[in-house]
Amino acid sequence: MTATPDQGLSTEPLTQIERVTSPRGPFPNSSESTQKLNVEGITQMHAAAVKGDKAILARLVLAATGELDAGDQFGRTPLMFCVLGDRLECAELLIKAGVQVNKKDKGGRTALHWAAHKGNVRLMKLLLSKSADCREKDNEGQTALHLCTRHKSSKCMAILLRQLLPGEIDDQDKNKRTALHWAASYGNLEHVKMLIKQDSNIGIPDNDGKTPLHWAASSRDSESVKVVTLILETTPSVINWQDYEGRTALHLAVADGNADVVKVLTSVEGCDVSAIDNMFRTPLHWAAVLGHSKIVGLLLDNGADFASSDSNGATSLHYAAQNNFDETVEVFLSRSNVTDEPDVEGRTAFMWAAGKGADDVIAVFIKHNVDIQQVDKNGGSALHASSLSGHASTVKLLLDHGAHIDTADFQKHTPLFRACEMGHTDVVQTLIDDGARVDMLDEEGRSPLHWAALGGHAYICQTLIKYGVDPNVRDYSARTPIQCAAYGGFVNCMSVLMEHKADPNAQDNEGMTALHWACSKGHLDAVKLLIEYHAFPNHMEFTEDRYTPLDYALMGEHHDVAQYLLEQGALSITGIQDIAALKIQSTFRGYRVRKTFRENKRLLMKHEQLKKEAARKRATEENKRKEDIRHKMEVEERLRKDLHDLALVPSTTNTSHPESSSSLSKPTAAMKSDGVVPSTSSRRRKQKKDTLSEKETILQKHEEAHTLVRGEAVRVRDFRRKQLAALKIQRAWKNHKNRSLLFLLTAKSAVRTMRLRAGAEEFHKQIAALTIQLAWRKYIRRKLLKQLRPNRRQLRMWDPELIAMKQQALVAQIYGEQIKVPVWYPSLYRQHRPHWVKYIPSPAALSYNFALDHYHPLIAKKGSMPSPFLDEKGHPRHFTWQLDEEELANQLNLIKLEKSPSQSRGFSYNLRNA
């Protein structure tokens, strides 16, 4: 709301003016005092004018050389000081001295403005008689007629109305408000009568679309009822006029709790008691949200629609129940035709009261036999709402009156799930003490322990484990509570779980462990705790990528976590693949070595067998050769003996040798005995042969033996030469194959060595970069800590405040990423609204209490409720801007001057900013 006509009262402090008129005289000899006055903009003439010292003022006027209209730091002249101090004689003296009557200060106000503001009839008459312009406007567009409306006395307005033409009465200020607007807002009946008598237009809207009827209905003055009655008697058609926010005068009267004005407005024929504003709220909504039970009864008696819903789908009974106005709810429920209608989410006013912990309202509902087991569209009951909000007394009240403790919504969440999710320890204890089951699972297989771990509520986790919940319980994705706690980095919760034998190495269906989740979010404390409890740092996922915790830390650029994992011997999937490749290569090399050894062994055994066969063959040949030699020697020996015998006996005829004849005759006899008779020619050849000498026969046999020996020697020599050639060829071929294989192995080894060396260099480079980053961060941290003051406490990662901040910061991530947390009030499809609803301000949709403050008639659209309008409990109270003379003097004493005129650019008539 813009400044009211009285928000410009800013005069000189009397304490500083008294220093000017010290007992040493009006003309101090101290040059220091004179310089100080010049700096502050206060002259001797200002001091004499406000004090009413006519003699000193006359002396100063005579001695003045062009200083009669000098302004202070706010541009106010001595004449204005006379008006503010009600010094008529001094004002006459200054006017006679030739001061400018229409001189303006920095706020654009003349002396006539200040006289109208003060309600000083004498000075106003004086100024008007000296040609003061009553049509002049200040910086806010207000004339003297606007300013004089704040006083109950109508004399000033009567004087000004005689100076104005009929068309000038409705002159508007910058907020497009006329004098009738201001008079109605102050509740000044006489002023309103005079302006209406002068044909002031009642239907002119201001910048907010408010007419004088709106301002009169929102006035807290005792005569506001008469002003409203007068305006309606003059122009009854404005009864249902709406401002730009859609509010009628009835809305504003209800907002101020003025039952008399409401009674007057509702008594007018044609008054729409169910008019809706831009948020689709009726006056009954306004009365219910503020707890005006009497006004609620008046509106219901006049036919107000109790079932009308606003943009949130809530009725007036919802807001009365939400704010715990039991008397107002009693007024609603005492009507037989009033029913508890649900909102767009299916929640009734009873469930709203349970969600807000309004025990008094719940008692009223129970008194009127409400269905305590009713549910909304999501299957949630009133016990769900109170458990989610953490109202233990409400939970106990509902349980005492028969609410089902293990009722589940459509997601199979019981009230215990809601309390564990939000961390309401007292509610959890209350539910468990009343017999709530701790072993139930929701539709995704999660237990209450999962939800407590997701929220990082260590004490609730300890309580659930105490009552028999398995710390290694798994949901349908095989996730355990320790993984949920590691996802949020809740170290305290993880400590509780692992102290009760929770498995830090448990893997879900995707192979993720608690260490994977902690590394993916960069929770260094959680990682250290898991490593301390012997979590294996190199678990791989079951997915195709097979990522390890170190991979998640590196992908998330959590360098401190990655550095710590490397110090603990963690490996990335690349490193594991390299190690596996080395193992495979080593195994393959062993296989090749074993295979080569077996081949060489087989060849060696075959070679040994061949050697044995060759040795056996050589032995056979040697034996045969020895046998031949022995036989040869025997033949030679026998030949020698035969030759020796022949040399001793001469040759004889056939007759002289009976042995030979007998020997020749023996074959013949044998042949005859066999029945074969030799022919004549064969007999002749035989006889011829027998005639050969025995010496020739021996020589012939000897020659044949030598021929056989020479042939065998040639054969053996050829065989050995061929065997030696074959051995040389085999040895050359083996050497060739070995050299080729050696070249190939050497090349492969060189390539593998180069690749390993390049990979090792790249790995060392990454390690060096991480080490440098960690050292730099430590250096910067030490540098910052040195700059801190010694008495300033340093925050550590384990401080409760920092842990709480991290928990609050991670709530959105916990409920918004992979683990979906169902909310209590999901946004469903809303009914279709007109196209112009998009121009409605949205902050009011969050809370009707906020909406009421936001659209209160006594403040600006983007301002806040001024403290004089509220009491200690936040309810509106009676307030008036009217100040008496003593209060005005106190205000003048409290106002201080600026030290330099250059600092007065931000001047305002608003007392609160002065």
C-alpha positions, 0 to 999 in steps of 0.5 A, a space after each residue: 500500500 502506498 503512503 497515506 496522507 499522514 505518512 509524511 510527518 518529518 520535522 526538525 528535532 527539537 533538541 538540535 534546534 534548542 542548541 541553536 537558541 542557547 542562552 548565549 543568544 540567538 547569534 552564537 559567536 562560535 564559528 564551529 556552531 555555525 559550521 555545524 548548522 550549515 552542514 545540517 541545513 538548519 538556519 537560525 531562522 528555522 530555529 526561531 520559526 519552530 520555537 515561535 520566537 517572533 522577536 528573534 525571527 524579526 531580527 533575522 528577517 531584517 538581517 537576512 539577505 535572500 535566505 527567507 526561503 532557505 530549505 533544510 536537508 529536506 527542503 523545508 522553509 521557515 514558513 513550513 516550520 511555522 506551520 508544523 509548530 503552529 506559529 501563526 504570528 511567525 507565519 504572518 511575519 514571514 509572509 509579510 517579509 515576502 516568502 514564497 507561499 507555494 514553495 515546495 520541499 523535496 517531497 513536493 509539499 507546500 506550506 498548505 499541504 502541511 497545514 492540511 496535514 496538521 488540520 490547522 484551520 487558522 494557518 490554512 485560512 492565512 495561506 489561502 488568503 495569501 494566494 496559496 494554490 490548493 490544487 498543487 500536488 506533492 510527489 505522490 500526487 496528493 493535494 491538500 484535499 487528500 491530506 485533510 481527510 485524516 482529521 475528524 474535523 471537517 472545517 479544513 475540508 469545508 474551506 478547501 471545497 469552497 476553493 475548488 470547482 466541482 470537477 476538481 473534487 475527484 482529482 486522483 493521486 498517483 494511486 488513482 485515489 480520490 479524496 473520497 477514497 481516503 476519507 472512506 479509508 479513515 472512516 470519517 463520516 462528515 468528510 464522506 457526506 461533504 464529498 458525496 454532497 459535492 457529487 464526488 464519484 463513488 464508482 472510481 476505482 484506484 490502481 487496485 480496483 478498489 472503490 471507496 466502498 472497499 476502503 470503508 468496509 476495510 476501515 477499523 474506525 468506529 464510524 465505518 459502519 455509518 460510512 458503508 451505510 451512507 455509500 450504499 444508500 447513495 449508490 447501492 449498485 456498488 455492493 458487488 463490485 470487485 477489485 482487480 483481485 476479484 474481492 468485493 467489499 464483503 471480502 474485505 470486511 470479513 478479512 478485518 473481522 468487522 461483524 457490524 459491517 458484514 451485517 450491513 453488507 449482507 442486509 442489502 438486497 442483491 448482496 452476493 454472499 458467495 462471490 468468488 475472488 480470483 482464487 475462487 474463494 468466497 467471503 466464507 473462506 476468508 472468515 473460516 481461515 481467520 476463525 471469525 465464528 460470528 461472521 461464519 454464522 452470519 454468512 451461513 444464515 444468509 445462504 453462503 455456499 459452504 460447499 464452494 471450493 477454491 483453486 485448491 479444491 478446498 472448502 471453507 471448512 477445510 481452512 477452519 479445520 486446518 487452523 484449529 479453530 474449533 469454535 468455527 468448525 462447531 458453527 459449521 457442523 452445528 448446521 444440519 445441511 453442512 457436510 464435510 466435502 472432500 477436495 480434489 485429492 479426496 481429503 476431507 476437512 477432518 483429514 486436513 485437521 489430522 495433518 495439521 495436528 488440530 486436536 481441538 478440531 478433531 475432538 469436535 469432529 469425533 463429537 459429531 460422529 465423523 468416520 475416523 477410517 475415511 481415506 482419500 484417493 490414494 488410500 491414506 487415512 487421517 492416521 497417515 496424515 498425522 503420522 506424516 506430519 509428526 503430531 504424536 498427540 493427534 496420533 494418540 487421539 485417533 488411536 484411542 478412538 478406534 483408528 486402525 493402526 496398520 491400515 495401508 494405502 494403495 502403496 501398502 504404506 502404513 502410518 509407521 512407514 510415514 513416520 519412519 520416512 519423515 523421522 518423527 521419533 515420538 510418533 514411531 514410538 507411539 505407534 510401536 507401543 500401540 502394537 504397530 507391526 514392524 515387519 510389513 513391506 510396501 509394494 516395492 518390498 521396502 520395510 520401515 527400516 529402509 525408509 528410516 535409512 533413506 531419511 538418515 534417522 539413526 535413532 529410529 533405525 536403532 528402535 526398529 532393530 530393537 523391535 526385531 527388524 532384520 538389518 539385512 532385510 532386502 526389498 524386491 531389488 535386493 537392496 538393504 537399509 545400509 545401501 539406502 543410508 549410504 546413498 544419502 551419506 548418513 554416517 550415523 545411520 550407517 554406524 548403527 546398522 553395521 554395529 547390528 551386523 549389517 553386511 557392508 558387502 551386500 549386493 543388489 540385483 544389479 551388483 551395487 553395494 553400499 560402497 557403490 552408492 556412497 562413491 557415486 554421491 561423493 560421501 567421503 565419510 561414508 566411504 571411510 566408514 565402510 572401508 573401516 568395517 571391511 567393505 571390499 572395494 573392488 566389487 563389480 556390477 552385474 551389468 555389462 559395464 561392470 563398474 567398481 566403486 572407484 569408477 563411480 567416484 571417478 565418473 562423478 569427479 569426486 577426487 577426494 573419494 577416488 584418492 582415498 580408494 586408491 590408497 586402500 587398494 581399489 581398482 577400476 574396471 580397466 585395471 581389473 581388466 588389465 590384471 585379468 588380461 595379464 593372468 590370461 596371458 600368463 596362463 596361456 604362456 604356461 599352457 604353451 610352455 607345457 605343450 611345448 614341453 610335452 612335444 619335446 618330451 615326445 620327440 625326445 622319447 621317440 628319439 631315444 627309441 630310434 636311438 635304441 633301435 639304431 643301437 640294436 640294429 648296429 649290435 645285430 650288424 656287429 654280431 653278423 659282421 663278427 660272425 662273418 669274420 669268424 666264418 671267414 677266418 674259419 674258411 681261411 683257416 680251413 683253406 690254409 689247412 687244405 693248401 698245406 695238405 695239398 702241398 704235402 700230397 701229389 695229385 693222382 688219377 681217379 683210380 688211385 683215389 678210391 675216396 673220390 671215386 666212391 664220392 662220385 659214385 655216391 650221388 649216382 647211387 643216390 640218384 639211382 635210389 631216387 629213381 632218377 637216371 642222369 643223362 649222358 651230357 650231365 654225366 659228362 659235365 659232372 665228370 669234367 667238373 670232377 676233373 678240376 683240381 681241388 686247388 682251383 675250387 678253393 681259390 674260387 670260393 676264396 674269391 667269392 668270399 672277398 666279393 661278398 665282403 666288399 659288397 657289404 662294406 660298400 652297402 654299410 658305407 652308403 647307409 651311414 652316409 645317407 643317415 648323416 645327410 638326413 641328420 644334417 637336414 633335420 638339424 638345419 630344419 629345426 634350427 630354421 623353425 626355432 629361429 622363426 619362432 624366436 623372432 615371432 616371440 621376440 616381436 610379440 614380447 616387444 609389442 606387449 612391453 610397449 603397450 604395458 609401458 604406455 598404459 602404466 605411464 598413463 595410469 601414473 599420470 592420472 595418479 600424479 594428477 589426483 595427487 597434485 589436486 589433493 595436495 593443492 586442496 590441502 594447501 588451500 584449506 590450510 591457507 584458509 584456516 590460517 586466515 580464520 580468527 582464533 576464536 572462530 569455530 571450525 566446522 568439521 565433516 562430522 559436526 552435527 550442524 553440517 550433517 544436518 545441512 547435508 541431510 536437508 540438502 540431499 532430501 530432494 535427491 533421495 526422493 527424486 532419483 533412482 529411489 522414488 519416494 511417494 509423496 503424501 499429496 501427489 498432484 493429480 489432474 485438476 478440473 479445467 479453469 477459465 483461460 484468465 486464471 493464468 493471470 492469477 498470482 501463484 504464491 497464494 495457492 500454497 497456503 491460504 494464510 499466506 494468501 490472506 496476508 498477501 492480499 490484505 487490503 491494508 498493505 501493498 501487493 508485494 509488501 508485508 503486514 505492518 506491525 501496528 495492524 497485528 497483535 501478538 497472536 497475529 490477529 488484526 487489531 484496531 489501529 489509526 493513523 490519527 495523532 494527537 499533539 503530544 504524540 506528534 511532539 514525541 514523533 518529532 523528538 524521535 526523528 533525526 536529521 541526516 548529517 549531510 544534505 547529499 544524503 537526503 535523496 531517499 526522503 520519504 513521508 513514511 514514518 516507518 522509513 524515517 
